[in-house]
Amino acid sequence: MGILNVTPDSFFDGGKYKDESSILQQVEKMLNEGATFIDVGAYSSRPGALEVDETTELKRIEPIVSLILKKFPETNLSIDTFRSNVARACIENGAAIINDITAGLQDDKMLSTVAQLNVPYIMMHMRGTPQNMQQQTSYDDILKEVLFYFSERLSVAKALGIKDIIIDPGFGFAKNLEQNYELLNKMELMCFTDQPLLAGISRKSMIYKTLGTSAEQALNGTTALHMVCLQKGAKILRVHDVKEAFECVKLYEQLNA
């Protein structure tokens, strides 16, 4: 899953793709490098990100969805949003998947909307909001609490009729450095359901803070942990660097052939 941020303040590539030409070039590059999905987000979820109102989010993302699908109509477009109105508008414009960092907890209409739209749904573990999540990292047993969270959210989603669900542990969301690695180290235990696992660790602070570098210098560390994610059961890697991630997948598949 290749990441396309159309926000001015995302932690790694904020403001980089702000005109039609740069957006289409990046999408084409990711598709050519092996991306199965393109994940488009118009609301930065980095720690402490500014709040963006629904009107602004829609104004940012709707033209991008139309632009991409006009140029590359076969693209499996994933929409990174926690708002049901944004989800509905994008799916009606041809997008295929909803990727919700809040698992329906920030918009009580999200799950019923996804069920009505009958599209795959990615639900992530997080506490609070991007604005305050890093103040909510106190857990008695993080793995147990994350598993309980998914058990509850899956139950609600399935009861509403959502059929295809992917779960995302939410690395970096309401978790400190040690908690991120504890979750990664035990990630295979999240394969307790039939739901595929998505891992989103690309260039995150859990990598560059450990290495004492920066997001810009975190590609090698990202690739190293991508192999760990695959070995721990991840079926989808959400990445900034598709070529390197695709090579990682190919080597993993060869290793397990």
Stockholm file with secondary structure:
# STOCKHOLM 1.0

chainA/1-257         MGILNVTPDSFFDGGKYKDESSILQQVEKMLNEGATFIDVGAYSSRPGALEVDETTELKRIEPIVSLILKKFPETNLSIDTFRSNVARACIENGAAIINDITAGLQDDKMLSTVAQLNVPYIMMHMRGTPQNMQQQTSYDDILKEVLFYFSERLSVAKALGIKDIIIDPGFGFAKNLEQNYELLNKMELMCFTDQPLLAGISRKSMIYKTLGTSAEQALNGTTALHMVCLQKGAKILRVHDVKEAFECVKLYEQLNA
#=GR chainA/1-257 SS CEEEECCSCCTTTTTSCCSHHHHHHHHHHHHHTTCSCEEEESSCCSTTCCCCCHHHHHHHHHHHHHHHHHHSTTCCEEEECSCHHHHHHHHHTTCCEEEETTTTSSCTTHHHHHHHHTCCEEEECCCSCTTTGGGCCCCSSHHHHHHHHHHHHHHHHHHHTCCCEEEECCTTSSCCHHHHHHHHHTGGGGTTSSSCEEECCTTCHHHHHHHTSCGGGCHHHHHHHHHHHHHTTEEEECBSCHHHHHHHHHHHHHHTC
#=GC SS_cons         CEEEECCSCCTTTTTSCCSHHHHHHHHHHHHHTTCSCEEEESSCCSTTCCCCCHHHHHHHHHHHHHHHHHHSTTCCEEEECSCHHHHHHHHHTTCCEEEETTTTSSCTTHHHHHHHHTCCEEEECCCSCTTTGGGCCCCSSHHHHHHHHHHHHHHHHHHHTCCCEEEECCTTSSCCHHHHHHHHHTGGGGTTSSSCEEECCTTCHHHHHHHTSCGGGCHHHHHHHHHHHHHTTEEEECBSCHHHHHHHHHHHHHHTC
//
